[in-house]
Amino acid sequence: MKSIKLFLLSICLLMVSDYTFAHALWIETNTIGKVGQSHEVKVYYGEYVNNERETTDKWYSDVKNFNLYLTSPGKESIKLETIAGKDFYKASFIPEQDGIYHLTIVHTAKDLGGTTKYEFSSLANVSVGKPNMIDTGTIANSLKISTANVKHFKVNEDIKVNASLNGEVLKNKVISVFSPSGWAKEYVTDEDGNITIKPIWSGRYVIEVSNREKVSGLHHGKDFTAAWQGATSTFEVK
């Protein structure tokens, strides 16, 4: 009987781990903003490719306790106040000058998935005025994925995406791309950590990269033997 209970427990832990891995946190906002005009931001958790946005009371562990930061051109990052909706958290800011604005989240879940520690992160870039090239070196997130510039892309336009970890490009890394139509595709980065996407549908796309390492330690008093990081970003195609 004891062995059966242990077996069932192990299956449950695997299910929790797989459930967490399949879900992601992402930021949705218009990629183009205007000086002096309120700019709305929404944060979701679920599976974008399935149009699945979990209600906030079902978000894994304490993921809903994330902090959303805004980095304005030439300024220090500030924490934005978020308000809960049915299946999202929303915030807003007012751009004061032209430039690139970064919205970032990095949150390590309190609960382990089996013996794995999970970190959810997301990045959204907003262009105000003419500048649209992104310098990801100014973004604090350790794992990040982003388009090379910020704009409303066009159908069949080549879009360059870069992934990095701790300031180093991620070579030969799988990048997942999810379209608003439910289409998904995996790409592998080149030696410079880049992939090129040519979208064939309009709408918002979510891009995702993950990294898993065998490390051990204590997290909120519990032993973990692996650490998983998942990072997302989005872009719009008109």
Residue, then its C-alpha position, 0 to 999 in steps of 0.5 A: m500500500k505504501s509503494i502505491k501511495l508513493f507511486l501516485l504521489s510521484i505521478c501527481l508531482l509530474m502532473v504539477s510540473d508539466y502543467t506549470f511548464a506548459h503555462a506562461l506569463w505574458i504582457e499585452t500592450n500596444t507597441i506604439g505609444k504617444v507622449g501625454q496619452s495614457h497607455e494600458v498594459k495587461v498581464y495574462y497567465g495561461e496558454y496563448v496558442n490555445n487562447e487560454r487565459e486562466t482566471t486570476d484565482k487559478w494562477y499557479s502558486d503565487v504568480k499573481n503576486f508578480n511585480l510589473y516594472l516600467t523603464s522609461p528612456g533615461k530613467e530608473s525603473i519604477k513599479l506600476e500599480t496593477i489592478a486585478g480583472k477576471d483573467f488579467y491584471k492591468a496597469s497604465f502609464i503616460p509616456e513623457q518623452d519619445g523613446i523606447y519604454h520597457l515593461t518587465i516582470v520576473h517572478t519566481a513561484k513560491d511553490l515547487g513543481g515536483t523538485t523544480k523551481y520555476e521562474f516566470s518572466s516577460l518583456a514588452n517594448v513600447s515605442v514612442g516617436k521615431p525611435n524603434m531599435i531595442d537595446t536589450g542590454t539595458i533590460a535587467n531580466s536574466l533570460k530575455i527574448s525580444t524583436a530587434n525593433v519595436k513597430h507594427f510589423k507587416v504580414n510576410e515581413d522578416i522579423k528578427v528575434n534575439a534570445s539571451l541569458n545573463g548577457e550571453v546570446l543563446k545559441n542553438k536554442v529552441i524558440s516557440v512562436f505562437s500566432p493569434s490563429g492558434w498556429a505554433k512553430e519552433y525555431v532554433t537560434d543561430e550562433d548569434g542567438n537569432i531567429t527570423i520569422k515571416p508572419i502570414w497572419s495579422g494580430r498579436y504573436v507571443i514568442e517564448v524561450s525557456n531554460r532548465e538547469k540542474v541545480s540544487g538548493l533550498h527555496h522557501g524551506k524546500d529542497f529543489t534539484a532543478a531550476w526552470q526559467g521561462a521568458t516571453s515577449t510579444f509583437e504585433v502584425k498589421 
